Amino acid sequence: MTQALLDLAMATASPLLEEYNNSINGSTATTYIPYGRRPETYIVPILFALIFVVGVLGNGTLIVVFLSVRQMRNVPNTYILSLALADLLVILTTVPLVSTVYAVEYWPWGAPLCSVTEFMKDVSIGVSVFTLTALSGDRYFAIVDPLRKFHAHGGGRRATHMTLAIAVSIWLLAILCGIPDLIGSNLKPVGISLEKSILICYPYPDDWGANYAKTMVLLKFLVYYAIPLVIIAAFYVLIALHLMYSASVPGEMQGAVRQVRARRKVAVTVLAFVVIFGICFLPYHVFFLWFYYWPTAQEDYNAFWHVLRIVGFCMSFANSCANPVALYFVSGAFRKHFNRYLFCRGVNGRRKKRSQHNDTFCMHRDTSLTSTASKRYQSRHSCYQSTVRSCRLQETTITSLPPLTNGGQNAPISVTALPESMPASYEFAPLSEIGQYRPNHASRQLTQPQQHQQESPLN
């Protein structure tokens, strides 16, 4: 099987390679191998079907979680929502169309869909890499310089509006970068044998210049891959240095440790997305740069480059379904909501059992609390009635005494024994208000400082 794969790979019969041969040196004299004898004819459609299913379920669930769970609507998750929208868009509009090229050998969808698929592919890649760059910058300021981030973005709705504005700007920039492929993509005839030719979807028109294809390949590598990854790497190096030098937190700052750890965890999640993006698009860019810029690429094309081209093609689309999978393993909060929406039956069953257990527990607890509260009320009511009777008796006794004489020297002991000033902790209400007195238990609770009682959501 391996030798057969190598033999088939050595034959430059791929429509994509024929396209290169025709565009570079006009040669179409190649050995044609029918699609039924090529391993990629069976492997690639299966992989794309898997990418489609996982991508739709993963990104769709991610979008539902963000829209349904209010607690998940913070700044990092807004960017992640933008990633999910871009991935879902390219999966729905591009994956089903481009996968057929390896099944029917030619482009069967016409020129308009050719332009749309190339455009949507560029938009999705642009949104992904630009959003990852923005996320890395956001994590840098959130961890290294949170005060500057707060003053720049503010808090609450202001931060949300700023994040939405950045996300919309990223989409506009990605759309702008994809316009050349939207306008220039066309159907191009390619000869696969002396008697047969097919139509392929080609994003680089020949009438736009002999070096247009080489220029676009280099620009896409720089704009969609190299420059963003360098910026992201710089942000994460600075974050790592900051965490290394600020490992020891003073005692009075220990209250902020949990928030720092949470922000660090978000940064690790973003880093996982970046690593996945870099790995998925590395073979794609390596092959195109080699083929267009290596002087003897036509002669050196062999089994290795053939396999690399197919692997790069598949991995560039696999990136669209990888982010939800990575998020499922690195984020406990998202994993809980994923299980809730993807595995409803199991979660509902556990929730039902937990609800029954909680109901039973709450019934016993309510009974106990009711009994305790009743005893406390009876005790306090008894004490209250005793106090009222004592005060009324004292009032009757005092009002029946004879007037004071000689400055109170002949006064009864019940009056002269009273001190002139009572301690501050003792307060007597008028007798007319004793019957209206009700203890306010809430006023006895100690009030705690509120500034650290509830942590603000991650920004």
TASUL-V997579 format. One record per backbone hydrogen bond with DSSP energy under -1.0 kcal/mol. CO is the residue of the C=O (numbers start at 1). NH is the residue of the N-H. Records with the same first field share a line. If there is no record, write none. Layout:
CO = NH  NH
This chain:
1 = 5
2 = 6
3 = 7
4 = 8
5 = 9
6 = 10
11 = 13
14 = 18
15 = 19
16 = 20
17 = 21
18 = 22
19 = 23
20 = 24
21 = 25  26  27
28 = 30
34 = 37
35 = 38
38 = 41
39 = 42  43
40 = 44
43 = 47
44 = 48
45 = 49
46 = 50
47 = 51
48 = 52
49 = 53
50 = 54
51 = 55
52 = 56
53 = 57
54 = 58
55 = 59
56 = 60
57 = 61
58 = 62
59 = 63
60 = 64
61 = 65
62 = 66
63 = 67
64 = 68
65 = 69
69 = 72
70 = 73
72 = 74
74 = 78
75 = 79
76 = 80
77 = 81
78 = 82
79 = 83
80 = 84
81 = 85
82 = 86
83 = 87
84 = 88
85 = 89
86 = 90
87 = 91
88 = 92
89 = 93
90 = 94  95
94 = 98
95 = 99
98 = 101
100 = 103  104
101 = 105
110 = 114
111 = 115
112 = 116
113 = 117
114 = 118
115 = 119
116 = 120
117 = 121
118 = 122
119 = 123
120 = 124
121 = 125
122 = 126
123 = 127
124 = 128
125 = 129
126 = 130
127 = 131
128 = 132
129 = 133
130 = 134
131 = 135
132 = 136
133 = 137
134 = 138
135 = 139
136 = 140
137 = 141
138 = 142
139 = 143
140 = 144
145 = 149
146 = 150
147 = 151
148 = 152
149 = 153
150 = 154
155 = 158
156 = 160
157 = 161
158 = 162
159 = 163
160 = 164
161 = 165
162 = 166
163 = 167
164 = 168
165 = 169
166 = 170
167 = 171
168 = 172
169 = 173
170 = 174
171 = 175
172 = 176
173 = 177
174 = 178
178 = 182
179 = 183
180 = 184
181 = 185
186 = 202
188 = 200
190 = 198
196 = 192  193
198 = 190
199 = 107
200 = 188
202 = 186
205 = 208
206 = 209
211 = 215
212 = 216
213 = 217
214 = 218
215 = 219
216 = 220
217 = 221
218 = 222
219 = 223
220 = 224
221 = 226
222 = 227
225 = 229
226 = 230
227 = 231
228 = 232
229 = 233
230 = 234
231 = 235
232 = 236
233 = 237
234 = 238
235 = 239
236 = 240
237 = 241
238 = 242
239 = 243
240 = 244
241 = 245
242 = 246
250 = 253
251 = 254
253 = 256
254 = 257
256 = 260
257 = 261
258 = 262
259 = 263
260 = 264
261 = 265
262 = 266
263 = 267
264 = 268
265 = 269
266 = 270
267 = 271
268 = 272
269 = 273
270 = 274
271 = 275
272 = 276
273 = 277
274 = 278
275 = 279
276 = 280
277 = 281
281 = 285
282 = 286
283 = 287
284 = 288
285 = 289
286 = 290
287 = 291
288 = 292
289 = 293
290 = 294
294 = 297
296 = 300
302 = 306
303 = 307
304 = 308
305 = 309
306 = 310
307 = 311
308 = 312
309 = 313
310 = 314
311 = 315
312 = 316
314 = 318
315 = 319
317 = 320
318 = 321
322 = 326
323 = 327
324 = 328
325 = 329
326 = 330
327 = 331
331 = 335
332 = 336
333 = 337
334 = 338
335 = 339
336 = 340
337 = 341
338 = 342
339 = 343
343 = 347
344 = 348
345 = 349
346 = 350
347 = 351
348 = 352
349 = 353
350 = 354
351 = 355
352 = 356
353 = 357
354 = 358
355 = 359
356 = 360
357 = 361
358 = 362
359 = 363
360 = 364
361 = 365
362 = 366
363 = 367
364 = 368
365 = 369
366 = 370
367 = 371
368 = 372
369 = 373
370 = 374
371 = 375
372 = 376
373 = 377
374 = 378
375 = 379
376 = 380
377 = 381
378 = 382
379 = 383
380 = 384
381 = 385
382 = 386
383 = 387
384 = 388
385 = 389
386 = 390
387 = 391
388 = 392
389 = 393
390 = 394
391 = 395
392 = 396
393 = 397
394 = 398
395 = 399
398 = 401
405 = 410
412 = 415  416
413 = 417
415 = 418
423 = 426
430 = 433
434 = 437
441 = 444
